[in-house]
Amino acid sequence: MKKLTFTIYAGTFLLMVSCQKSENIEPVPASADSAAIIADSAAIPHVDYPENIVDYAIKKPVELNATDLYADNSLPTGATPYSKYYGGNRSCNDNGCSQIEVKTPYNSDVLVTIKKNDKVVRHAYIQAGDRYTFSFPNGTYQAFFYYGKDWDPEKEMKNGEIKGGFVTNENFGKDDEQSLYNNVLTYELILQPNGNFSSKPSNPDEAL
């Protein structure tokens, strides 16, 4: 079986660092006029607290956004989160079979879809720094790569047609169609600090 290897470089992630400025507060001299440091009670707004402030704190709802709720959420390599829409992954063990192997970057999970005639015929979730191999009958196929972190199983994609998507650092890429006949095609997805996608850009409507 002939082996073909493609290396695809993923895009740049921007690291943002925030810093806080601290100020030195001079202590109040012991000789300061006590009248000068006593706040005017009339200037302090009146706040009506509930009788049992502990109960108030417990009952007050805390709203979490998707980033907080699904932070660090990841699926196992080989999972098929879109099986409800596209079915599971079938194996091909005949003589007329080819394979596509995908190696993911160390710092991004990837949801891979394989299309034939513009229809998804295989898909799989691959964790960062892992690999997965698809098998299928010989033919012409196109691979799409959905990068990201923090998987939200309820996120609506394609205008609500399917559910499941990344919350953080999502990006889409694709390769051209490849004709495979008893071949093994390998994609090695590498994230470079100052790189760009060498694959063509894509979008959720096209990739999913």
Biotite code that builds the C-alpha atoms (Angstrom):
import biotite.structure as struc

atoms = struc.array([
    struc.Atom([0.000, 0.000, 0.000], chain_id="A", res_id=1, res_name="MET", atom_name="CA", element="C"),
    struc.Atom([1.576, 3.290, -1.089], chain_id="A", res_id=2, res_name="LYS", atom_name="CA", element="C"),
    struc.Atom([1.984, 5.908, 1.674], chain_id="A", res_id=3, res_name="LYS", atom_name="CA", element="C"),
    struc.Atom([1.411, 9.601, 1.058], chain_id="A", res_id=4, res_name="LEU", atom_name="CA", element="C"),
    struc.Atom([2.242, 12.139, 3.739], chain_id="A", res_id=5, res_name="THR", atom_name="CA", element="C"),
    struc.Atom([1.019, 15.730, 3.974], chain_id="A", res_id=6, res_name="PHE", atom_name="CA", element="C"),
    struc.Atom([2.055, 18.185, 6.638], chain_id="A", res_id=7, res_name="THR", atom_name="CA", element="C"),
    struc.Atom([-0.434, 20.933, 7.462], chain_id="A", res_id=8, res_name="ILE", atom_name="CA", element="C"),
    struc.Atom([0.604, 23.871, 9.571], chain_id="A", res_id=9, res_name="TYR", atom_name="CA", element="C"),
    struc.Atom([-2.033, 25.326, 11.851], chain_id="A", res_id=10, res_name="ALA", atom_name="CA", element="C"),
    struc.Atom([-2.417, 29.030, 12.548], chain_id="A", res_id=11, res_name="GLY", atom_name="CA", element="C"),
    struc.Atom([-1.173, 31.385, 15.196], chain_id="A", res_id=12, res_name="THR", atom_name="CA", element="C"),
    struc.Atom([-2.562, 31.505, 18.672], chain_id="A", res_id=13, res_name="PHE", atom_name="CA", element="C"),
    struc.Atom([-2.298, 34.863, 20.442], chain_id="A", res_id=14, res_name="LEU", atom_name="CA", element="C"),
    struc.Atom([-1.122, 34.798, 24.029], chain_id="A", res_id=15, res_name="LEU", atom_name="CA", element="C"),
    struc.Atom([-2.429, 37.738, 25.991], chain_id="A", res_id=16, res_name="MET", atom_name="CA", element="C"),
    struc.Atom([-0.885, 38.658, 29.330], chain_id="A", res_id=17, res_name="VAL", atom_name="CA", element="C"),
    struc.Atom([-2.618, 41.047, 31.672], chain_id="A", res_id=18, res_name="SER", atom_name="CA", element="C"),
    struc.Atom([-0.864, 42.921, 34.429], chain_id="A", res_id=19, res_name="CYS", atom_name="CA", element="C"),
    struc.Atom([-2.135, 44.930, 37.337], chain_id="A", res_id=20, res_name="GLN", atom_name="CA", element="C"),
    struc.Atom([-0.661, 48.142, 38.627], chain_id="A", res_id=21, res_name="LYS", atom_name="CA", element="C"),
    struc.Atom([-0.221, 48.387, 42.372], chain_id="A", res_id=22, res_name="SER", atom_name="CA", element="C"),
    struc.Atom([0.094, 51.581, 44.327], chain_id="A", res_id=23, res_name="GLU", atom_name="CA", element="C"),
    struc.Atom([1.748, 52.169, 47.657], chain_id="A", res_id=24, res_name="ASN", atom_name="CA", element="C"),
    struc.Atom([-0.631, 53.522, 50.269], chain_id="A", res_id=25, res_name="ILE", atom_name="CA", element="C"),
    struc.Atom([0.954, 55.784, 52.814], chain_id="A", res_id=26, res_name="GLU", atom_name="CA", element="C"),
    struc.Atom([-0.004, 54.950, 56.409], chain_id="A", res_id=27, res_name="PRO", atom_name="CA", element="C"),
    struc.Atom([-2.011, 57.544, 58.279], chain_id="A", res_id=28, res_name="VAL", atom_name="CA", element="C"),
    struc.Atom([0.275, 59.391, 60.725], chain_id="A", res_id=29, res_name="PRO", atom_name="CA", element="C"),
    struc.Atom([-0.476, 58.747, 64.358], chain_id="A", res_id=30, res_name="ALA", atom_name="CA", element="C"),
    struc.Atom([-0.762, 62.489, 64.915], chain_id="A", res_id=31, res_name="SER", atom_name="CA", element="C"),
    struc.Atom([-3.437, 62.949, 62.218], chain_id="A", res_id=32, res_name="ALA", atom_name="CA", element="C"),
    struc.Atom([-6.522, 64.813, 63.210], chain_id="A", res_id=33, res_name="ASP", atom_name="CA", element="C"),
    struc.Atom([-9.133, 62.167, 64.059], chain_id="A", res_id=34, res_name="SER", atom_name="CA", element="C"),
    struc.Atom([-11.903, 64.424, 62.772], chain_id="A", res_id=35, res_name="ALA", atom_name="CA", element="C"),
    struc.Atom([-10.217, 64.504, 59.356], chain_id="A", res_id=36, res_name="ALA", atom_name="CA", element="C"),
    struc.Atom([-10.189, 60.715, 58.938], chain_id="A", res_id=37, res_name="ILE", atom_name="CA", element="C"),
    struc.Atom([-13.683, 60.000, 60.184], chain_id="A", res_id=38, res_name="ILE", atom_name="CA", element="C"),
    struc.Atom([-16.007, 59.612, 57.181], chain_id="A", res_id=39, res_name="ALA", atom_name="CA", element="C"),
    struc.Atom([-19.146, 61.654, 57.065], chain_id="A", res_id=40, res_name="ASP", atom_name="CA", element="C"),
    struc.Atom([-21.927, 59.147, 57.736], chain_id="A", res_id=41, res_name="SER", atom_name="CA", element="C"),
    struc.Atom([-24.301, 61.158, 55.569], chain_id="A", res_id=42, res_name="ALA", atom_name="CA", element="C"),
    struc.Atom([-22.053, 60.563, 52.540], chain_id="A", res_id=43, res_name="ALA", atom_name="CA", element="C"),
    struc.Atom([-22.275, 56.759, 52.864], chain_id="A", res_id=44, res_name="ILE", atom_name="CA", element="C"),
    struc.Atom([-25.273, 55.344, 50.928], chain_id="A", res_id=45, res_name="PRO", atom_name="CA", element="C"),
    struc.Atom([-27.688, 53.205, 52.898], chain_id="A", res_id=46, res_name="HIS", atom_name="CA", element="C"),
    struc.Atom([-27.963, 49.560, 51.802], chain_id="A", res_id=47, res_name="VAL", atom_name="CA", element="C"),
    struc.Atom([-30.897, 47.355, 52.810], chain_id="A", res_id=48, res_name="ASP", atom_name="CA", element="C"),
    struc.Atom([-29.543, 43.863, 53.330], chain_id="A", res_id=49, res_name="TYR", atom_name="CA", element="C"),
    struc.Atom([-31.884, 40.905, 53.880], chain_id="A", res_id=50, res_name="PRO", atom_name="CA", element="C"),
    struc.Atom([-32.286, 39.720, 57.471], chain_id="A", res_id=51, res_name="GLU", atom_name="CA", element="C"),
    struc.Atom([-30.428, 36.511, 56.709], chain_id="A", res_id=52, res_name="ASN", atom_name="CA", element="C"),
    struc.Atom([-27.676, 37.498, 54.313], chain_id="A", res_id=53, res_name="ILE", atom_name="CA", element="C"),
    struc.Atom([-26.319, 33.912, 54.248], chain_id="A", res_id=54, res_name="VAL", atom_name="CA", element="C"),
    struc.Atom([-29.598, 32.607, 52.779], chain_id="A", res_id=55, res_name="ASP", atom_name="CA", element="C"),
    struc.Atom([-29.562, 35.460, 50.281], chain_id="A", res_id=56, res_name="TYR", atom_name="CA", element="C"),
    struc.Atom([-26.087, 34.502, 49.066], chain_id="A", res_id=57, res_name="ALA", atom_name="CA", element="C"),
    struc.Atom([-27.044, 30.833, 48.713], chain_id="A", res_id=58, res_name="ILE", atom_name="CA", element="C"),
    struc.Atom([-30.287, 31.483, 46.825], chain_id="A", res_id=59, res_name="LYS", atom_name="CA", element="C"),
    struc.Atom([-28.859, 34.056, 44.417], chain_id="A", res_id=60, res_name="LYS", atom_name="CA", element="C"),
    struc.Atom([-28.238, 32.238, 41.104], chain_id="A", res_id=61, res_name="PRO", atom_name="CA", element="C"),
    struc.Atom([-24.776, 32.211, 39.545], chain_id="A", res_id=62, res_name="VAL", atom_name="CA", element="C"),
    struc.Atom([-24.748, 32.322, 35.762], chain_id="A", res_id=63, res_name="GLU", atom_name="CA", element="C"),
    struc.Atom([-21.932, 30.502, 33.947], chain_id="A", res_id=64, res_name="LEU", atom_name="CA", element="C"),
    struc.Atom([-21.141, 31.030, 30.287], chain_id="A", res_id=65, res_name="ASN", atom_name="CA", element="C"),
    struc.Atom([-20.163, 28.204, 27.944], chain_id="A", res_id=66, res_name="ALA", atom_name="CA", element="C"),
    struc.Atom([-16.447, 28.896, 28.375], chain_id="A", res_id=67, res_name="THR", atom_name="CA", element="C"),
    struc.Atom([-16.693, 28.389, 32.145], chain_id="A", res_id=68, res_name="ASP", atom_name="CA", element="C"),
    struc.Atom([-19.098, 25.462, 31.950], chain_id="A", res_id=69, res_name="LEU", atom_name="CA", element="C"),
    struc.Atom([-17.107, 23.417, 29.431], chain_id="A", res_id=70, res_name="TYR", atom_name="CA", element="C"),
    struc.Atom([-13.558, 24.548, 30.257], chain_id="A", res_id=71, res_name="ALA", atom_name="CA", element="C"),
    struc.Atom([-11.087, 21.701, 29.573], chain_id="A", res_id=72, res_name="ASP", atom_name="CA", element="C"),
    struc.Atom([-13.901, 19.445, 28.361], chain_id="A", res_id=73, res_name="ASN", atom_name="CA", element="C"),
    struc.Atom([-12.611, 16.966, 25.798], chain_id="A", res_id=74, res_name="SER", atom_name="CA", element="C"),
    struc.Atom([-13.834, 13.783, 24.110], chain_id="A", res_id=75, res_name="LEU", atom_name="CA", element="C"),
    struc.Atom([-11.786, 10.591, 23.752], chain_id="A", res_id=76, res_name="PRO", atom_name="CA", element="C"),
    struc.Atom([-9.907, 10.032, 20.519], chain_id="A", res_id=77, res_name="THR", atom_name="CA", element="C"),
    struc.Atom([-12.120, 8.182, 18.068], chain_id="A", res_id=78, res_name="GLY", atom_name="CA", element="C"),
    struc.Atom([-15.388, 9.526, 19.479], chain_id="A", res_id=79, res_name="ALA", atom_name="CA", element="C"),
    struc.Atom([-18.080, 10.325, 16.902], chain_id="A", res_id=80, res_name="THR", atom_name="CA", element="C"),
    struc.Atom([-20.085, 13.233, 18.371], chain_id="A", res_id=81, res_name="PRO", atom_name="CA", element="C"),
    struc.Atom([-22.065, 13.653, 15.137], chain_id="A", res_id=82, res_name="TYR", atom_name="CA", element="C"),
    struc.Atom([-23.120, 10.002, 14.811], chain_id="A", res_id=83, res_name="SER", atom_name="CA", element="C"),
    struc.Atom([-26.754, 11.086, 15.160], chain_id="A", res_id=84, res_name="LYS", atom_name="CA", element="C"),
    struc.Atom([-26.373, 12.955, 11.877], chain_id="A", res_id=85, res_name="TYR", atom_name="CA", element="C"),
    struc.Atom([-23.661, 11.086, 9.964], chain_id="A", res_id=86, res_name="TYR", atom_name="CA", element="C"),
    struc.Atom([-23.575, 7.619, 11.519], chain_id="A", res_id=87, res_name="GLY", atom_name="CA", element="C"),
    struc.Atom([-20.564, 5.848, 12.985], chain_id="A", res_id=88, res_name="GLY", atom_name="CA", element="C"),
    struc.Atom([-17.258, 4.935, 11.376], chain_id="A", res_id=89, res_name="ASN", atom_name="CA", element="C"),
    struc.Atom([-17.234, 1.708, 9.424], chain_id="A", res_id=90, res_name="ARG", atom_name="CA", element="C"),
    struc.Atom([-14.094, -0.305, 8.722], chain_id="A", res_id=91, res_name="SER", atom_name="CA", element="C"),
    struc.Atom([-12.891, -1.402, 5.320], chain_id="A", res_id=92, res_name="CYS", atom_name="CA", element="C"),
    struc.Atom([-10.968, -4.677, 5.291], chain_id="A", res_id=93, res_name="ASN", atom_name="CA", element="C"),
    struc.Atom([-11.187, -5.643, 1.613], chain_id="A", res_id=94, res_name="ASP", atom_name="CA", element="C"),
    struc.Atom([-8.378, -5.474, -0.920], chain_id="A", res_id=95, res_name="ASN", atom_name="CA", element="C"),
    struc.Atom([-9.820, -2.307, -2.446], chain_id="A", res_id=96, res_name="GLY", atom_name="CA", element="C"),
    struc.Atom([-9.377, -0.116, 0.649], chain_id="A", res_id=97, res_name="CYS", atom_name="CA", element="C"),
    struc.Atom([-7.446, 3.027, 1.524], chain_id="A", res_id=98, res_name="SER", atom_name="CA", element="C"),
    struc.Atom([-6.720, 4.875, 4.753], chain_id="A", res_id=99, res_name="GLN", atom_name="CA", element="C"),
    struc.Atom([-6.358, 8.426, 5.994], chain_id="A", res_id=100, res_name="ILE", atom_name="CA", element="C"),
    struc.Atom([-4.291, 8.919, 9.148], chain_id="A", res_id=101, res_name="GLU", atom_name="CA", element="C"),
    struc.Atom([-4.439, 12.221, 11.040], chain_id="A", res_id=102, res_name="VAL", atom_name="CA", element="C"),
    struc.Atom([-1.864, 13.333, 13.629], chain_id="A", res_id=103, res_name="LYS", atom_name="CA", element="C"),
    struc.Atom([-3.007, 16.310, 15.710], chain_id="A", res_id=104, res_name="THR", atom_name="CA", element="C"),
    struc.Atom([-0.925, 19.207, 17.118], chain_id="A", res_id=105, res_name="PRO", atom_name="CA", element="C"),
    struc.Atom([0.084, 19.017, 20.769], chain_id="A", res_id=106, res_name="TYR", atom_name="CA", element="C"),
    struc.Atom([-2.026, 22.000, 21.841], chain_id="A", res_id=107, res_name="ASN", atom_name="CA", element="C"),
    struc.Atom([-5.323, 21.670, 19.978], chain_id="A", res_id=108, res_name="SER", atom_name="CA", element="C"),
    struc.Atom([-8.016, 19.026, 19.707], chain_id="A", res_id=109, res_name="ASP", atom_name="CA", element="C"),
    struc.Atom([-9.337, 18.402, 16.199], chain_id="A", res_id=110, res_name="VAL", atom_name="CA", element="C"),
    struc.Atom([-12.676, 17.171, 14.845], chain_id="A", res_id=111, res_name="LEU", atom_name="CA", element="C"),
    struc.Atom([-11.971, 15.613, 11.438], chain_id="A", res_id=112, res_name="VAL", atom_name="CA", element="C"),
    struc.Atom([-14.620, 15.055, 8.785], chain_id="A", res_id=113, res_name="THR", atom_name="CA", element="C"),
    struc.Atom([-14.061, 13.068, 5.584], chain_id="A", res_id=114, res_name="ILE", atom_name="CA", element="C"),
    struc.Atom([-16.391, 13.862, 2.703], chain_id="A", res_id=115, res_name="LYS", atom_name="CA", element="C"),
    struc.Atom([-17.223, 12.023, -0.510], chain_id="A", res_id=116, res_name="LYS", atom_name="CA", element="C"),
    struc.Atom([-19.382, 13.798, -3.085], chain_id="A", res_id=117, res_name="ASN", atom_name="CA", element="C"),
    struc.Atom([-19.949, 16.628, -0.540], chain_id="A", res_id=118, res_name="ASP", atom_name="CA", element="C"),
    struc.Atom([-21.374, 14.224, 2.066], chain_id="A", res_id=119, res_name="LYS", atom_name="CA", element="C"),
    struc.Atom([-19.722, 13.321, 5.378], chain_id="A", res_id=120, res_name="VAL", atom_name="CA", element="C"),
    struc.Atom([-18.855, 9.614, 5.278], chain_id="A", res_id=121, res_name="VAL", atom_name="CA", element="C"),
    struc.Atom([-16.449, 9.496, 8.240], chain_id="A", res_id=122, res_name="ARG", atom_name="CA", element="C"),
    struc.Atom([-15.752, 11.746, 11.214], chain_id="A", res_id=123, res_name="HIS", atom_name="CA", element="C"),
    struc.Atom([-13.869, 11.479, 14.485], chain_id="A", res_id=124, res_name="ALA", atom_name="CA", element="C"),
    struc.Atom([-12.723, 13.562, 17.449], chain_id="A", res_id=125, res_name="TYR", atom_name="CA", element="C"),
    struc.Atom([-8.943, 13.417, 18.011], chain_id="A", res_id=126, res_name="ILE", atom_name="CA", element="C"),
    struc.Atom([-7.344, 14.753, 21.173], chain_id="A", res_id=127, res_name="GLN", atom_name="CA", element="C"),
    struc.Atom([-4.305, 17.023, 21.055], chain_id="A", res_id=128, res_name="ALA", atom_name="CA", element="C"),
    struc.Atom([-1.063, 15.154, 20.385], chain_id="A", res_id=129, res_name="GLY", atom_name="CA", element="C"),
    struc.Atom([-2.851, 11.971, 19.317], chain_id="A", res_id=130, res_name="ASP", atom_name="CA", element="C"),
    struc.Atom([-3.626, 10.194, 16.041], chain_id="A", res_id=131, res_name="ARG", atom_name="CA", element="C"),
    struc.Atom([-6.493, 8.367, 14.391], chain_id="A", res_id=132, res_name="TYR", atom_name="CA", element="C"),
    struc.Atom([-6.851, 6.312, 11.194], chain_id="A", res_id=133, res_name="THR", atom_name="CA", element="C"),
    struc.Atom([-9.921, 6.202, 8.951], chain_id="A", res_id=134, res_name="PHE", atom_name="CA", element="C"),
    struc.Atom([-10.468, 3.340, 6.493], chain_id="A", res_id=135, res_name="SER", atom_name="CA", element="C"),
    struc.Atom([-12.824, 3.252, 3.521], chain_id="A", res_id=136, res_name="PHE", atom_name="CA", element="C"),
    struc.Atom([-13.219, 1.827, 0.004], chain_id="A", res_id=137, res_name="PRO", atom_name="CA", element="C"),
    struc.Atom([-10.984, 3.276, -2.704], chain_id="A", res_id=138, res_name="ASN", atom_name="CA", element="C"),
    struc.Atom([-12.268, 6.523, -4.175], chain_id="A", res_id=139, res_name="GLY", atom_name="CA", element="C"),
    struc.Atom([-11.990, 10.301, -4.058], chain_id="A", res_id=140, res_name="THR", atom_name="CA", element="C"),
    struc.Atom([-12.265, 11.929, -0.626], chain_id="A", res_id=141, res_name="TYR", atom_name="CA", element="C"),
    struc.Atom([-11.764, 15.354, 0.965], chain_id="A", res_id=142, res_name="GLN", atom_name="CA", element="C"),
    struc.Atom([-10.561, 15.961, 4.533], chain_id="A", res_id=143, res_name="ALA", atom_name="CA", element="C"),
    struc.Atom([-11.715, 18.856, 6.722], chain_id="A", res_id=144, res_name="PHE", atom_name="CA", element="C"),
    struc.Atom([-10.150, 19.887, 10.059], chain_id="A", res_id=145, res_name="PHE", atom_name="CA", element="C"),
    struc.Atom([-12.064, 21.628, 12.850], chain_id="A", res_id=146, res_name="TYR", atom_name="CA", element="C"),
    struc.Atom([-9.576, 22.835, 15.505], chain_id="A", res_id=147, res_name="TYR", atom_name="CA", element="C"),
    struc.Atom([-10.370, 24.059, 19.004], chain_id="A", res_id=148, res_name="GLY", atom_name="CA", element="C"),
    struc.Atom([-10.625, 23.520, 22.748], chain_id="A", res_id=149, res_name="LYS", atom_name="CA", element="C"),
    struc.Atom([-13.373, 23.141, 25.365], chain_id="A", res_id=150, res_name="ASP", atom_name="CA", element="C"),
    struc.Atom([-15.993, 20.939, 23.673], chain_id="A", res_id=151, res_name="TRP", atom_name="CA", element="C"),
    struc.Atom([-19.606, 22.015, 24.210], chain_id="A", res_id=152, res_name="ASP", atom_name="CA", element="C"),
    struc.Atom([-22.003, 19.161, 23.280], chain_id="A", res_id=153, res_name="PRO", atom_name="CA", element="C"),
    struc.Atom([-24.955, 21.577, 23.141], chain_id="A", res_id=154, res_name="GLU", atom_name="CA", element="C"),
    struc.Atom([-23.381, 24.216, 20.897], chain_id="A", res_id=155, res_name="LYS", atom_name="CA", element="C"),
    struc.Atom([-25.471, 24.704, 17.761], chain_id="A", res_id=156, res_name="GLU", atom_name="CA", element="C"),
    struc.Atom([-23.611, 24.481, 14.457], chain_id="A", res_id=157, res_name="MET", atom_name="CA", element="C"),
    struc.Atom([-24.733, 25.059, 10.860], chain_id="A", res_id=158, res_name="LYS", atom_name="CA", element="C"),
    struc.Atom([-27.623, 27.287, 11.924], chain_id="A", res_id=159, res_name="ASN", atom_name="CA", element="C"),
    struc.Atom([-28.844, 24.720, 14.443], chain_id="A", res_id=160, res_name="GLY", atom_name="CA", element="C"),
    struc.Atom([-28.774, 21.707, 12.110], chain_id="A", res_id=161, res_name="GLU", atom_name="CA", element="C"),
    struc.Atom([-26.337, 19.843, 14.370], chain_id="A", res_id=162, res_name="ILE", atom_name="CA", element="C"),
    struc.Atom([-25.085, 20.179, 17.941], chain_id="A", res_id=163, res_name="LYS", atom_name="CA", element="C"),
    struc.Atom([-21.554, 20.018, 19.281], chain_id="A", res_id=164, res_name="GLY", atom_name="CA", element="C"),
    struc.Atom([-18.621, 22.373, 18.872], chain_id="A", res_id=165, res_name="GLY", atom_name="CA", element="C"),
    struc.Atom([-15.572, 23.988, 20.415], chain_id="A", res_id=166, res_name="PHE", atom_name="CA", element="C"),
    struc.Atom([-15.915, 27.051, 22.627], chain_id="A", res_id=167, res_name="VAL", atom_name="CA", element="C"),
    struc.Atom([-12.311, 28.291, 22.483], chain_id="A", res_id=168, res_name="THR", atom_name="CA", element="C"),
    struc.Atom([-9.769, 28.849, 19.678], chain_id="A", res_id=169, res_name="ASN", atom_name="CA", element="C"),
    struc.Atom([-11.907, 27.274, 16.962], chain_id="A", res_id=170, res_name="GLU", atom_name="CA", element="C"),
    struc.Atom([-10.653, 27.313, 13.396], chain_id="A", res_id=171, res_name="ASN", atom_name="CA", element="C"),
    struc.Atom([-11.371, 25.432, 10.172], chain_id="A", res_id=172, res_name="PHE", atom_name="CA", element="C"),
    struc.Atom([-9.146, 24.107, 7.411], chain_id="A", res_id=173, res_name="GLY", atom_name="CA", element="C"),
    struc.Atom([-9.354, 21.654, 4.532], chain_id="A", res_id=174, res_name="LYS", atom_name="CA", element="C"),
    struc.Atom([-7.315, 19.866, 1.906], chain_id="A", res_id=175, res_name="ASP", atom_name="CA", element="C"),
    struc.Atom([-8.128, 19.385, -1.762], chain_id="A", res_id=176, res_name="ASP", atom_name="CA", element="C"),
    struc.Atom([-9.900, 16.234, -2.887], chain_id="A", res_id=177, res_name="GLU", atom_name="CA", element="C"),
    struc.Atom([-7.570, 13.233, -3.013], chain_id="A", res_id=178, res_name="GLN", atom_name="CA", element="C"),
    struc.Atom([-8.014, 10.118, -5.162], chain_id="A", res_id=179, res_name="SER", atom_name="CA", element="C"),
    struc.Atom([-6.983, 7.120, -3.090], chain_id="A", res_id=180, res_name="LEU", atom_name="CA", element="C"),
    struc.Atom([-6.494, 3.602, -4.416], chain_id="A", res_id=181, res_name="TYR", atom_name="CA", element="C"),
    struc.Atom([-4.832, 1.226, -1.976], chain_id="A", res_id=182, res_name="ASN", atom_name="CA", element="C"),
    struc.Atom([-3.052, 4.218, -0.405], chain_id="A", res_id=183, res_name="ASN", atom_name="CA", element="C"),
    struc.Atom([-2.371, 5.458, 3.119], chain_id="A", res_id=184, res_name="VAL", atom_name="CA", element="C"),
    struc.Atom([-2.623, 9.260, 3.251], chain_id="A", res_id=185, res_name="LEU", atom_name="CA", element="C"),
    struc.Atom([-1.151, 10.856, 6.388], chain_id="A", res_id=186, res_name="THR", atom_name="CA", element="C"),
    struc.Atom([-1.876, 14.387, 7.613], chain_id="A", res_id=187, res_name="TYR", atom_name="CA", element="C"),
    struc.Atom([0.438, 15.750, 10.294], chain_id="A", res_id=188, res_name="GLU", atom_name="CA", element="C"),
    struc.Atom([-1.102, 18.894, 11.762], chain_id="A", res_id=189, res_name="LEU", atom_name="CA", element="C"),
    struc.Atom([1.610, 21.085, 13.270], chain_id="A", res_id=190, res_name="ILE", atom_name="CA", element="C"),
    struc.Atom([1.032, 24.364, 15.086], chain_id="A", res_id=191, res_name="LEU", atom_name="CA", element="C"),
    struc.Atom([3.877, 26.831, 14.612], chain_id="A", res_id=192, res_name="GLN", atom_name="CA", element="C"),
    struc.Atom([4.265, 29.979, 16.764], chain_id="A", res_id=193, res_name="PRO", atom_name="CA", element="C"),
    struc.Atom([4.358, 32.255, 13.705], chain_id="A", res_id=194, res_name="ASN", atom_name="CA", element="C"),
    struc.Atom([2.820, 30.011, 11.100], chain_id="A", res_id=195, res_name="GLY", atom_name="CA", element="C"),
    struc.Atom([-0.241, 30.152, 8.909], chain_id="A", res_id=196, res_name="ASN", atom_name="CA", element="C"),
    struc.Atom([-2.521, 27.467, 7.575], chain_id="A", res_id=197, res_name="PHE", atom_name="CA", element="C"),
    struc.Atom([-0.921, 25.923, 4.527], chain_id="A", res_id=198, res_name="SER", atom_name="CA", element="C"),
    struc.Atom([-4.222, 24.134, 4.002], chain_id="A", res_id=199, res_name="SER", atom_name="CA", element="C"),
    struc.Atom([-7.097, 26.100, 2.533], chain_id="A", res_id=200, res_name="LYS", atom_name="CA", element="C"),
    struc.Atom([-9.393, 27.940, 4.961], chain_id="A", res_id=201, res_name="PRO", atom_name="CA", element="C"),
    struc.Atom([-12.844, 26.519, 5.531], chain_id="A", res_id=202, res_name="SER", atom_name="CA", element="C"),
    struc.Atom([-15.971, 27.201, 7.588], chain_id="A", res_id=203, res_name="ASN", atom_name="CA", element="C"),
    struc.Atom([-18.516, 25.187, 9.623], chain_id="A", res_id=204, res_name="PRO", atom_name="CA", element="C"),
    struc.Atom([-21.112, 25.094, 6.850], chain_id="A", res_id=205, res_name="ASP", atom_name="CA", element="C"),
    struc.Atom([-18.598, 23.546, 4.463], chain_id="A", res_id=206, res_name="GLU", atom_name="CA", element="C"),
    struc.Atom([-16.659, 21.332, 6.882], chain_id="A", res_id=207, res_name="ALA", atom_name="CA", element="C"),
    struc.Atom([-19.646, 19.874, 8.736], chain_id="A", res_id=208, res_name="LEU", atom_name="CA", element="C"),
])
